[in-house]
Structures are given as structure tokens and as C-alpha cells.
Amino acid sequence: MPPRMPPGWFPPRPRGPPVQLHVFSRPVVRACLAATVATAGLLGTGLAPGAHAAADNPYERGPAPTVSSIEAPRGSYAVSQTTVSSLGVSGFGGGTIYYPTSTADGTFGAVVISPGFTAYQSSIAWLGPRLASQGFVVFTIDTLTTLDQPASRGRQLLSALDHLTKSSSVRGRVDASRLGVMGHSMGGGGTLEAAKSRTSLKAAIPLTGWNLDTTWPELRTPTLVVGADGDTVAPVSSHSEPFYESLPGSLDKAYLELNNASHFTPNTSDTTIAKYSISWLKRFIDNDTRYEQFLCPLPKPSLTIEEYRGNCPHTS
């Protein structure tokens, strides 16, 4: 048995540094708990503290744009291409698909482009790599015959979109919910026809378009009408301007009239066409409001712009 100690005896106090106790106020405790929970949530998503859980717009592709970047001959994406034989498709005449080489950013919006009367895809081929390098899948097509009228070209644009999203070798790179159409001359008239038939399209750009139907109140697709001040084949007074003016007032729309330009200006590389086409496609196919700055406020007349009309700010 241990020896009995005399009354009033206590064991000696152990030596060492004094222990300090901190008392925190309730607000401090709550703040610490909140920080702990937030950090745990970030770790649960695989993100470090301070990182964003998701981009505000999951469709944004490429770096923040500048005037230089949208006027440059090439964007930030390396581009590959593949040929589509007319023998392996129906409803249009084959063509060439241009697409970003990398798959790191997931899927991309897409646009199909039709040439004009008596023309082949080579006449609008410059738009393929230029637009694709900005983050789109681009399909420049040949038509069934070079004499096809706008209504036929509109159907062919839609057939090409269906091939691109359902059957093409790059269909896995395309977001089928984010599609647009473009075209030159009768292909521009076909662009309006396609947008009228398929209201789910996100963007339409007729380039010096030709169509005997000049009223388009049915369109629900944001549309950029591009005309040329010197166009004698499809004069703006009887084609592009009536196209634009007939579009619904509630629609996001714009009218760009090129200065010192002709009906065939869209057949060669053109910085102004590229700049505003990229901005329009990005804004409405990708819902990328970073490009709104190039469309609103409305561009002013310049050495390359005769006139620009439109509604600002855009609402789509």
C-alpha cells in the first residue's frame, strides 16, 4: 500500500513553461469555422483555395480578345482540316472542315459557309482557318450545282450542319446546340433561308447576299447583314438594306456596309469582314460577352466601314 500523506500535503507542481489559454469571441469562432468549411468544399472539388469553381460562361474559348487578336490573320488555336467528299454525303456537295487541333477545351460551336452563284468553296476558303483558329469548327461547302438558287442553298447549309454534327469525323468536337450559318451572294441569300427554316440557329451572316425575297420578319436568329457600297450585282438598296430593315425589331441584328468594296470583296481575305464576323459568332454562338465591346457602341464610319446600324446593347 502507498504511504499515507499528512493532511494538507499536495504533490509538487511540475516545472516547465506556463500554459497559455486563449479565449476567442464568438464572431472569430464563426469566421474560422466558415473558412474551414469553404476550404473543405474547394478541396472536395479538386480546386485550390482562391480558384473559381466554374467559369461564368462554359462556352468561352480562347484568351480575352483585343482589337489586335480579332484583326489578326490567325487566332490562338492551331487548326487542322479534313476533306468531305461529295460521294459520301447527300443534300450538298461536300467540302472542307477546319477545326481546332487541340481537344483540351472540349467542344466548339460550329458554322457552315456557302459560296455564291457559279462559285466553289475555294471562293470562301479563307474564312475556314481564320474562323477556326478563333475557336470554331468551320465547314466550307460546295453546292450540288454552281447554279443553285438561295432556297436550295439554304437547305444545303442545313444538310451540311446535320452531316457535321451527326456523321462527320469531327462530330465529337462540335456542340450541336451552338450552330450558325454564313454565305456569300446567293449563299448569303441561302443563309437567310436556313435561319428562317431552323430557328434554333444561334447566328447568321449573309455576305453581300442576293435573294429576291427581301422581307424576313420570321427570323429569330441574331443576324449580321454585310453589304458593300460598290455592289452592282446585289446592290445594298435592293438586297442587304431591305434584308436588315425587315428583320424583327426585337431581334439582335446589325447592318455592316463595307466602304470602297464590291460584291466580290468577301471572296478574298478581308480584315473588316473577319473582325465583325468573329465578334458576331463569338457573341451569339458562344454567348461570349467579352466580344460585345467590338459591336457596342456601334462602330463608326471609317476607311473600311461606310455605315453600321444595329441594336445595342444586345439581349440574346
C-alpha positions in Angstrom: 0.0 0.0 0.0 1.3 3.5 -0.7 2.2 5.5 2.3 -0.4 7.9 3.8 0.4 11.6 3.3 -0.1 14.1 6.0 -3.2 16.4 5.8 -2.7 19.4 3.6 0.0 17.9 1.5 -0.1 18.3 -2.3 2.2 16.8 -4.9 4.8 19.3 -6.2 3.9 21.3 -9.3 5.7 20.1 -12.5 8.2 22.5 -13.9 8.1 23.9 -17.4 6.7 26.8 -19.5 3.4 28.1 -18.3 0.4 27.1 -20.4 -1.5 30.0 -22.0 -5.2 29.6 -22.7 -6.8 31.8 -25.5 -10.4 32.7 -25.3 -11.9 33.8 -28.7 -15.0 35.8 -29.2 -18.0 34.2 -31.0 -17.5 36.2 -34.3 -13.9 35.0 -34.5 -15.0 31.4 -33.9 -17.7 31.7 -36.6 -15.2 33.2 -39.1 -12.8 30.3 -38.5 -15.5 27.7 -39.0 -16.6 29.3 -42.2 -13.1 29.4 -43.6 -12.7 25.7 -42.7 -15.9 24.7 -44.4 -15.0 26.8 -47.6 -11.6 25.2 -47.8 -13.1 21.7 -47.4 -15.5 22.5 -50.2 -12.7 23.6 -52.5 -10.7 20.5 -51.7 -13.7 18.4 -52.4 -13.9 19.8 -56.0 -10.2 19.4 -56.6 -9.6 23.2 -56.6 -7.1 25.1 -54.5 -8.4 27.9 -52.3 -8.9 31.1 -54.3 -9.7 29.2 -57.5 -13.1 29.6 -59.3 -15.4 26.6 -59.1 -16.6 27.2 -62.7 -16.3 29.8 -65.4 -19.1 32.3 -65.7 -19.6 31.1 -69.2 -18.7 27.5 -70.0 -18.7 28.3 -73.8 -15.9 30.8 -73.7 -13.0 29.7 -75.8 -9.6 31.3 -76.1 -8.0 34.3 -74.3 -9.6 37.6 -73.7 -10.0 39.3 -77.1 -8.3 42.5 -78.2 -8.6 44.5 -81.4 -5.3 43.0 -82.5 -6.4 39.5 -81.8 -9.6 39.7 -83.8 -7.9 41.5 -86.7 -5.0 39.0 -86.8 -4.8 36.6 -89.7 -4.9 33.7 -87.2 -6.3 33.3 -83.7 -4.8 31.4 -80.7 -5.8 27.8 -81.9 -3.7 25.6 -84.2 -6.0 24.4 -87.0 -6.4 21.0 -88.7 -8.6 20.2 -91.7 -10.3 17.3 -93.3 -11.9 16.9 -96.7 -15.5 15.7 -97.1 -16.1 14.0 -100.5 -19.4 14.7 -102.3 -19.6 11.0 -102.9 -20.0 10.3 -99.2 -22.8 12.8 -98.4 -26.3 13.7 -99.5 -28.0 17.1 -99.7 -24.9 19.2 -100.5 -21.7 18.9 -102.5 -19.1 18.0 -99.9 -16.5 20.5 -98.6 -13.7 21.1 -96.1 -13.9 21.1 -92.3 -11.5 23.3 -90.4 -11.2 22.7 -86.7 -9.0 23.5 -83.6 -6.4 20.8 -83.3 -6.5 20.7 -79.5 -9.3 18.9 -77.6 -8.2 20.4 -74.3 -11.1 23.0 -74.3 -13.8 20.5 -75.0 -16.4 21.0 -77.8 -16.8 24.1 -80.0 -19.6 25.9 -81.7 -19.7 25.5 -85.5 -20.6 27.4 -88.6 -21.2 26.2 -92.2 -20.4 28.6 -95.1 -21.9 28.5 -98.6 -20.3 30.1 -101.8 -22.2 32.2 -104.3 -23.6 31.8 -107.7 -21.3 29.9 -110.1 -18.7 29.7 -107.3 -17.0 26.8 -105.4 -15.9 26.6 -101.8 -12.5 27.9 -102.8 -14.1 31.3 -103.1 -14.8 31.4 -99.4 -12.0 29.1 -98.2 -10.0 31.9 -96.5 -12.8 32.1 -93.8 -12.2 28.4 -92.8 -8.8 28.6 -91.0 -9.4 32.2 -89.9 -12.5 31.5 -88.0 -11.4 28.1 -86.8 -8.3 29.5 -85.2 -10.5 31.7 -83.1 -12.3 28.6 -81.6 -14.9 27.3 -84.0 -15.4 24.3 -86.2 -15.9 25.7 -89.7 -17.3 23.8 -92.8 -16.9 25.5 -96.1 -19.1 23.6 -98.7 -19.6 23.1 -102.3 -23.2 23.2 -103.5 -25.0 20.5 -105.6 -24.6 22.7 -108.6 -23.0 26.1 -109.0 -26.3 27.5 -110.3 -28.3 26.6 -107.2 -30.7 29.3 -106.0 -30.9 30.7 -102.4 -33.7 28.4 -101.3 -31.7 25.3 -102.4 -28.5 26.7 -100.8 -30.4 27.2 -97.5 -31.4 23.6 -97.5 -27.8 22.6 -98.3 -26.4 24.6 -95.4 -28.7 22.7 -93.1 -27.8 19.4 -94.6 -24.2 20.2 -94.1 -24.8 21.2 -90.5 -26.5 17.8 -90.0 -23.6 16.0 -91.5 -21.1 17.9 -89.4 -22.9 17.2 -86.1 -24.1 13.6 -86.8 -21.8 11.9 -89.3 -18.5 13.7 -89.8 -15.2 12.5 -88.4 -15.1 15.6 -86.1 -18.6 15.4 -84.8 -17.3 14.8 -81.3 -15.6 18.2 -81.3 -18.9 20.0 -82.1 -21.5 21.3 -79.7 -24.7 20.6 -81.7 -26.6 23.2 -79.7 -24.4 26.1 -80.9 -24.5 26.4 -84.6 -24.5 29.2 -87.2 -24.6 29.8 -91.0 -22.8 32.1 -93.4 -22.7 32.6 -97.1 -21.7 34.8 -100.0 -24.1 36.2 -102.6 -26.7 33.5 -103.3 -25.1 31.7 -100.4 -25.9 34.8 -98.4 -29.5 34.6 -99.6 -29.4 30.9 -98.6 -28.1 31.9 -95.1 -31.4 33.8 -94.6 -33.4 30.8 -95.9 -31.6 28.5 -93.5 -32.2 30.7 -90.5 -35.8 31.0 -91.4 -36.2 27.2 -91.6 -34.2 26.4 -88.4 -34.9 29.0 -85.7 -32.6 27.2 -83.3 -29.5 28.6 -85.1 -27.5 31.0 -82.9 -26.1 33.2 -85.6 -26.4 34.1 -89.3 -24.2 36.2 -91.5 -25.1 36.9 -95.2 -22.2 38.4 -97.0 -23.3 40.7 -99.9 -26.3 38.5 -100.0 -28.7 38.0 -103.0 -32.3 37.0 -102.7 -35.4 38.0 -104.5 -37.3 37.7 -101.2 -36.3 40.8 -99.3 -38.5 40.6 -96.3 -37.5 38.4 -93.3 -39.8 39.1 -90.3 -39.8 35.4 -89.5 -36.2 35.2 -88.5 -35.4 34.5 -84.8 -31.6 34.1 -85.3 -29.3 37.0 -84.4 -28.2 38.2 -87.9 -25.4 40.4 -89.1 -26.1 41.6 -92.7 -22.9 42.6 -94.6 -23.3 44.7 -97.7 -20.8 46.6 -100.0 -21.2 50.2 -101.1 -20.0 49.4 -104.6 -22.0 46.2 -105.1 -23.6 46.3 -108.6 -24.6 42.6 -108.5 -26.7 42.7 -105.3 -27.0 46.5 -104.7 -27.5 47.2 -101.0 -30.6 49.3 -101.8 -32.4 46.3 -103.1 -30.8 43.5 -101.1 -28.8 44.0 -97.9 -30.6 47.1 -96.7 -34.1 45.7 -97.1 -33.0 42.4 -95.6 -31.8 44.2 -92.5 -34.8 46.6 -92.2 -37.3 43.7 -92.5 -35.8 41.8 -89.5 -37.9 42.0 -86.3 -37.2 45.0 -84.2 -36.8 42.8 -81.1 -34.1 40.7 -82.8 -30.4 41.2 -82.2 -29.3 42.4 -85.6 -26.8 44.6 -87.3 -26.0 46.0 -90.8 -22.4 46.5 -91.8 -21.9 48.2 -95.1 -18.3 47.9 -96.3 -16.6 51.1 -97.7 -14.9 51.0 -101.1 -15.9 47.4 -101.6 -17.6 45.3 -104.3 -19.9 42.3 -104.4 -16.9 40.1 -104.6 -15.0 41.6 -101.6 -15.9 38.5 -99.4 -14.0 36.2 -101.8 -10.6 37.4 -100.6 -9.2 37.8 -97.1 -10.7 40.9 -95.6 -9.9 42.2 -92.1 -13.2 44.1 -91.6 -15.3 41.1 -92.5 -13.3 38.8 -90.3 -13.3 41.2 -87.3 -17.0 41.6 -87.2 -17.8 38.0 -88.2 -15.7 36.7 -85.4 -17.2 39.1 -82.9 -20.8 38.2 -84.0 -20.2 34.5 -83.9 -18.4 34.7 -80.6 -21.1 36.8 -79.1 -24.1 34.7 -80.2 -22.8 31.2 -80.8 -20.6 31.2 -77.7 -22.6 33.7 -75.7 -19.2 35.3 -75.1 -19.9 38.9 -73.9 -16.2 39.7 -74.0 -16.8 40.4 -77.7 -19.7 42.8 -77.1 -17.1 45.7 -76.9 -16.5 45.4 -80.6 -20.2 45.5 -81.5 -21.5 48.1 -79.0 -21.3 51.0 -79.1 -22.0 50.8 -82.8 -18.8 51.0 -84.9 -18.4 54.4 -86.6 -17.8 55.0 -90.3 -14.1 54.7 -91.3 -11.9 53.9 -94.2 -13.4 50.4 -94.3 -16.9 51.0 -92.9 -19.4 53.0 -94.9 -22.2 52.5 -92.4 -23.1 50.4 -89.4 -26.5 50.1 -87.9 -27.8 47.8 -85.1 -29.4 47.5 -81.7 -27.3 47.9 -78.6 -26.9 46.6 -76.1 -27.6 43.0 -77.3 -30.1 41.0 -75.3 -29.7 37.4 -76.6 
